[in-house]
């Protein structure tokens, strides 16, 4: 905290800051596409989690700018999480999978998924990876950092957040390129649900 005292936090004010936010968002899109489609950059979750945490801290002065704060009501948060999970399951099972199956192959599971059955050590490793990357890293990267920077471009208005969550959800779909077209759509919709929850 001491290193940010006395520094004005540019993401809260100028048009130069909005331009910087747009450039950061485009950089994030480059990293997501560059890793998942072209394999020319390291894993986007690791890179953008670090860049995002540093950027938010330096430019905004606090991580609460991207949603990392204590909720006013844990009960409300649990209800929102349950509703989002239910919507995610219902849409995935009864809408996205059947419709996407008309056009594309089923989503491809990660290679590690086939090694989990009957292998407790591999199951624990998979759980660690899922909780580290998906539960924490992807939330910081996509719905924390990239959404905040997309919303900065529109002065963090309600419309800017809505446009931002659509753009970030598209990137989130590309972040799951390995799953194929139907998996990308499924992941993009999941990102949209998580981002609006």
C-alpha positions in Angstrom: 0.0 0.0 0.0 2.8 2.4 0.8 4.1 2.6 -2.8 0.7 3.9 -4.1 0.3 6.7 -1.6 0.2 10.1 -3.3 -0.1 8.7 -6.8 -3.2 9.7 -8.7 -4.7 6.6 -10.2 -5.1 7.4 -13.9 -7.7 4.7 -14.7 -10.2 6.8 -12.8 -9.9 10.0 -14.9 -8.3 10.9 -18.2 -8.8 10.0 -21.9 -5.1 8.9 -21.9 -6.0 6.4 -19.2 -8.9 5.1 -21.3 -6.5 4.6 -24.3 -4.1 2.8 -22.0 -7.0 0.5 -20.8 -7.9 -0.2 -24.5 -4.3 -1.1 -25.2 -4.2 -3.4 -22.2 -7.4 -5.1 -23.3 -6.0 -5.6 -26.8 -2.8 -6.9 -25.3 -4.9 -9.3 -23.3 -6.7 -10.4 -26.4 -3.4 -11.0 -28.2 -2.2 -13.1 -25.3 -5.4 -15.2 -25.2 -5.4 -15.8 -29.0 -1.6 -16.1 -29.2 -1.6 -18.9 -26.6 -4.7 -20.8 -27.4 -4.8 -20.7 -31.2 -1.3 -20.0 -32.4 0.7 -21.3 -29.4 3.2 -18.5 -29.7 3.0 -17.1 -26.1 2.9 -18.8 -22.7 -0.3 -19.8 -20.9 -2.6 -16.7 -20.8 -3.9 -17.4 -17.3 -0.5 -17.2 -15.7 0.7 -14.2 -17.8 -2.5 -12.1 -17.5 -3.1 -12.9 -13.9 0.3 -11.4 -13.0 -0.1 -8.5 -15.5 -3.6 -7.9 -14.3 -2.8 -7.8 -10.6 0.1 -5.5 -11.1 -1.9 -3.2 -13.5 -4.9 -3.0 -11.2 -2.7 -2.3 -8.2 -0.6 0.4 -9.9 -3.3 2.1 -11.9 -6.3 1.8 -9.5 -4.5 1.5 -6.2 -6.7 -1.3 -4.9 -7.7 -4.8 -6.0 -11.3 -4.1 -5.2 -11.5 -2.2 -8.5 -11.8 -5.7 -10.1 -14.1 -7.1 -7.5 -11.7 -8.5 -5.0 -13.5 -7.3 -1.8 -15.5 -8.7 1.0 -19.2 -9.0 0.0 -21.8 -7.1 2.0 -23.9 -10.3 2.2 -22.5 -13.8 2.0 -26.0 -15.2 1.8 -26.7 -13.1 -1.3 -23.5 -14.2 -2.8 -24.3 -17.9 -2.2 -27.8 -17.5 -3.8 -26.3 -15.7 -6.8 -23.7 -18.5 -7.1 -26.3 -21.2 -6.9 -28.5 -19.5 -9.5 -25.5 -19.0 -11.9 -24.5 -22.6 -11.5 -28.1 -23.8 -12.1 -28.4 -21.6 -15.2 -25.0 -22.8 -16.4 -26.0 -26.5 -16.1 -29.5 -26.1 -17.6 -28.3 -24.0 -20.6 -25.3 -26.3 -21.2 -27.3 -29.5 -21.0 -30.5 -28.6 -22.7 -29.6 -25.7 -25.1 -25.9 -25.4 -25.9 -25.0 -29.0 -26.3 -28.0 -30.1 -28.4 -27.8 -27.1 -30.7 -24.1 -27.1 -31.1 -24.2 -30.9 -31.8 -26.2 -30.1 -35.0 -23.1 -28.3 -36.4 -20.0 -29.4 -34.6 -18.5 -32.4 -32.8 -18.9 -32.7 -29.0 -16.4 -30.6 -26.9 -13.0 -32.3 -26.4 -12.0 -32.9 -22.8 -8.5 -32.0 -21.7 -6.0 -34.9 -22.0 -5.7 -35.2 -18.2 -9.4 -36.0 -17.9 -8.9 -39.5 -19.3 -6.2 -40.3 -16.7 -8.4 -39.4 -13.7 -10.6 -42.5 -13.5 -9.3 -44.9 -10.8 -6.2 -42.7 -10.2 -6.4 -40.8 -6.9 -3.1 -39.1 -7.4 -4.1 -37.8 -10.9 -7.5 -36.8 -9.6 -5.9 -34.7 -6.8 -3.5 -33.1 -9.3 -6.5 -32.3 -11.6 -8.4 -30.8 -8.7 -5.4 -28.6 -7.8 -5.1 -27.4 -11.4 -8.8 -26.7 -11.8 -8.9 -24.7 -8.5 -5.7 -22.8 -9.3 -6.4 -22.0 -12.9 -10.2 -22.0 -13.3 -11.4 -20.9 -9.9 -8.8 -18.3 -9.2 -6.6 -17.6 -12.3 -9.4 -17.4 -14.9 -11.6 -15.2 -12.6 -8.7 -12.8 -12.0 -7.7 -12.8 -15.7 -11.0 -12.6 -17.5 -13.7 -11.3 -15.2 -11.3 -9.3 -13.1 -8.6 -7.7 -15.1 -9.9 -7.8 -18.7 -13.4 -6.8 -17.8 -12.2 -3.9 -15.7 -10.0 -2.6 -18.6 -12.8 -3.1 -21.1 -15.1 -1.1 -18.8 -12.5 1.6 -18.3 -12.7 2.4 -22.0 -16.4 3.4 -21.5 -15.7 5.2 -18.2 -17.0 2.2 -16.2 -20.6 3.0 -17.1 -23.2 0.2 -16.9 -23.2 0.0 -20.7 -19.4 -0.3 -20.7 -19.6 -3.2 -18.3 -22.2 -5.0 -20.5 -20.2 -4.5 -23.6 -17.0 -5.5 -21.7 -18.6 -8.8 -20.4 -19.6 -9.7 -23.9 -16.1 -9.1 -25.3 -14.5 -10.9 -22.4 -16.9 -13.9 -22.8 -15.8 -14.2 -26.4 -12.2 -14.2 -25.3 -13.0 -16.7 -22.6 -14.5 -19.0 -25.3 -11.2 -18.6 -27.3 -9.4 -19.5 -24.1 -11.0 -22.9 -24.4 -10.0 -23.4 -28.1 -8.8 -26.9 -27.3 -12.4 -28.0 -26.8 -13.4 -27.3 -30.4 -16.1 -25.0 -31.7 -18.9 -26.4 -29.5 -16.7 -26.2 -26.4 -15.7 -22.6 -27.2 -19.4 -21.6 -27.4 -20.2 -23.5 -24.2 -17.3 -21.8 -22.4 -18.2 -18.4 -23.8 -21.7 -18.7 -22.5 -20.3 -19.9 -19.1 -18.2 -16.8 -19.1 -21.2 -14.6 -19.8 -23.1 -16.2 -17.0 -20.2 -15.9 -14.5 -19.6 -12.3 -15.6 -23.2 -11.2 -15.0 -23.6 -13.1 -11.8 
